[in-house]
Amino acid sequence: MGRPNTGKSTLLNNLLGTKVSITSPKPQTTRFPIQAVLNEERGQIIFTDTPGIFEKSVGPTVGLTNKMAYSALGEELDLILYIVDKTRPKGKEENKVLGIIRKIDKPKILVINKIDLKEPDFSADFEFLKDEFPNFIEVSALRNINLRLLLDKIFGQLPEKDPIVPVNLETIILNLDSKKFVEEIIREKVFLNTRDEVPYVVGTEVLQLTERPNGTLYIKATIFVSDKRYKGMIIGKGGSAIKEIGQAVRKELEVSTEKKVFVELNVEADKHWIDRMM
């Protein structure tokens, strides 16, 4: 758990050694809890990557994101990883997250992230947390600094019980099917390629995901925006932006699937897409 953009998804991806949750430099990238499993000789860990909790539920997607983050806390859990970004000052948003975590009567590990970044540094804002959470560790999720030590701490806190899911399960992502995973990859590439031009009211829907006789993976998907002016931004002049997004999606999926991938993307303006899809 943590506020938006603390590096929760990056941390999960690098703890597992593979991509299960999309990342971008913007808040609200993760919109719903992602569950993934790690199996090793010491045991099994099921991680839940919760969406970042915002101070105020402004707008439909933020309100739903906060609800989904809270819903993840209602599930059975054994340990909380409280992720703090030391490059941002403590504020009302952090206080809100801290207030929620204080009410959870479960073991907790304070994870102070982004120690690879020397500036800006607001470490002093969070020193008091080390007294409240004596089980703490400083890491860089991006640079893989101290992540093995974090895993040691996690295994040290987890109770003994039988595996929750089969240890020989082929997939490590427990609550995303193939279409949903591709939708998330497309959404990530939209965020990364449009920078701050397009707001976070962007949705994706895979309409077709098939393997053709020649072994090529064919993907047809729609990107939804709430207003026509954002449609032009995503398409770009002469279709340049949507072409870059499609190429980025194709390259990543070809690496992860080891197949040739063909991606066809369309953009639609629909102010009601959130009501239909979230």
N, C-alpha and C positions, 0 to 999 in steps of 0.2 A: 504494500500500500504506500501511497504517497501523493503529493500534489502533482498536477500535470507537469510533464517534461523533467522529471527527476531522473529518468533513465531506466525505468522499470522494465520496459520491453527489451531494451538493449541488454540489460542484466540477465533477463530470462534467456534470451537467444544465446548469449555467450556461456551461461551456466550449462545449457543443454548442448552446446556445440553445433547448433543448427538453427535456422530461422523458423520461429513459430509465431512471432508477433511482429507486426509492421512497426516501423520507426520513422520519424521525421523530426526536423527541428521545431515543429509547431506543437502547441498543446492540442489535446483532444484527438490524437492519432488513434489511440485505443478507445473504442466505443463500447465494448462489451468484454466481460471477463474471458480470457483465453486460458484453457486448462491444458497442461502438457505434463508428461511423465518422464522421469529420469530413473533408469534402472542401473545399478552397479552392484559390486560385490557386497557393499555394506547394507544395501536395501533399496527401497523404492521411495521416491519423492514425487508427489503430485503437486505441481505449482499452479497457482491461479494468478495470472497477471491482471490485476484490476485496472479499470480506467482511472485516470487521475481525477481526484475530487476537487471540484471548483468551489470557490467561496460562495458564488451566487449562481443560481440556476437561471441564467439569462439565455433565452432562446430554446427551441424545442430539443435540439440535439444535446445541449448541455444538461438540460433537465433529465433527459432519458439516460445520459451517461452517468450522472450522479446516482440515479436510481439503480442502475446496473451494478455500480460499484458497491452500493449498500447491500444489494441482494446477494453478492458474493460472500458477504460476511455472515449471512444467515446459514450458509452451508457448513458442514462439519469441517473444522480446521484444527490443527494441532499447534501451529506456530505462525506468528506474524513477522514478516520482514518489513520494517518501517524504513523506507528509502528517503533520504534527505539529500538535496542538491546544495552543496556548500558554496556554489558560485552565485547563488541568489539570496537576497536578504530574507530573513524570517518576517512573515507578515500575517495578515488575517487568514489567508488561505492555509498556511502552515498550521496556524492555531486551530483551524477547523479540523484538519486531519488529525492533529495531535489529540484533540478532544475526543474524537471517535475512537482512536486507538487506546486511549486511557480507559475507556469503558469496556474493553474486551478483556475478559479474564483468561488470557492464554499467554504462554511464554512468548517473548518478543526479542528480536535482534534488531538493534539500530544499525543501519547500513548507511554510512556517510559516503556519498558517491562523488565522482569527478575529481579525485585527488590528483589526476594528471594535469589539471588546469591550475596554474599558479595565480592567475588573475581572471576575473575578480575573485576575491576570497572573503567569504563571510563566515568562516569557520567559528569565529568568536560568538556569533549569534546562536550557535547550536551546542556550545560547550556544556550548558546546563543539562542537556539531554543525556550526557554521559553519566550523570549522577542518577537520573531517573531510569535509564536503561544501561545498567552496568555491563550487559552483554552487547558489545558494540564492535564494529570493524569499519575501517576506512578502505574503500576500494575505488577502482576505476573500471566500470562496467565495459566501457569502450575499449580500453587497452588491456583488459584481462588481468588487472593487477589485484592480487589477493583473492581471486575468485575461488581458488582451491581451498584457501583458508576459510572462506565463507561456507563452502560446502561442508567442511569439517564441523563448523559450528552448527550448521543445520542438522546434520546427522546426530550430533551430540545432544540436541534438544528434542528430537522426535521420539515418540513412544514406540515400543515393540508391538507389532501387530502383523497379521497376515497381509500379503500384497492386496491392494484394492483392485488393481486391474492385472490381467495376465502379464507375466514378465516377458513373454515372447511376443507381445503385441507388436505388429509391424509398424504402426504409426505411433508417433509420440504425442501428436495433437489429439486430444480426447473429444473436443466439442466443436470441431470444424470439419465439414465434409470438403471434398475437392473443389466444388464450386465456390463455397464460402471463402476458402483459402485464396483462390485466384481473385475473387472480388476484392479481398483485402490487399493483395499485391497491386492490383490496378489502382486502388484508392491511394496507396502509398506513393506510387509513381506520379499520380496527379499532384499530390502535395509537393513532392520534391521538384517537379518540373515547372510548377506555376508560382513557386515562391509565395509571396504575400499577396499576389494579385487576386486570387480566388479565395473566398471565405470557406470556412469548414463545412458549410452546408453542401456537401458533395456526397453522392451515393453511387454505388456500382451494383450492377446486376448481370450475372453471366447467363446468357440465353442459350448458349450451346457450348458443350465441352465434350468433344468426341475425338477418337483416334481414327484417322483415315487408314485405308488399306496399305498405304506406303509407309505407315508408322508415324506420320506427322500428327501432332496434337493440334487440333483446330479449336480456337476459342473465339466466340462471338459474344460481345458484351456491350452494355449501355452504361454510360456515365451520366448521372442525373445531377442537375443544378437547379436551384430554386428560381433563377431569374435569367432572362435571355442574354443579358449583357455578359454574364459569366460564361455562357456557352461559347461566345466568340473568343474569349480569353483562352479557354481550354483547347479550342480548335487551332487558333493562331492564324497568322497570315498565310494564306495558301495551304492551310492544313499542316503547317510546320510543327506546331506544338503537339497536336494529337499524334503526329507521326513519331515525335521523340518519345512520347509516353508509351506508345505501342512498342517501339524498339526496346525501351527499358524493360517493359513487361516480358517481352519475348526473350531477351537475354537472360533475365533472372530465371525464368521458368525452364529454359533450355539447360541451364546449369543444374537446377534442382531435379528435373525429370530425366535428364540425359536423353532427350528426344528433340527432334526438330519441332519448332512451335510456330504456328501461324496465328496472328492476333488481328481480329477485326473489331474496331472500336467505333461506336457512335455516341453522340452527345445529344441529350434531350433536356429542354427546359420544362420543368414541371414543379410548380410550387407546392403540390400535394404529395411529392414522392416520399417525404418523411412519414406521412400518415400510412402509406402503403407498405413501407419496407422496414420500419423500425418499431 
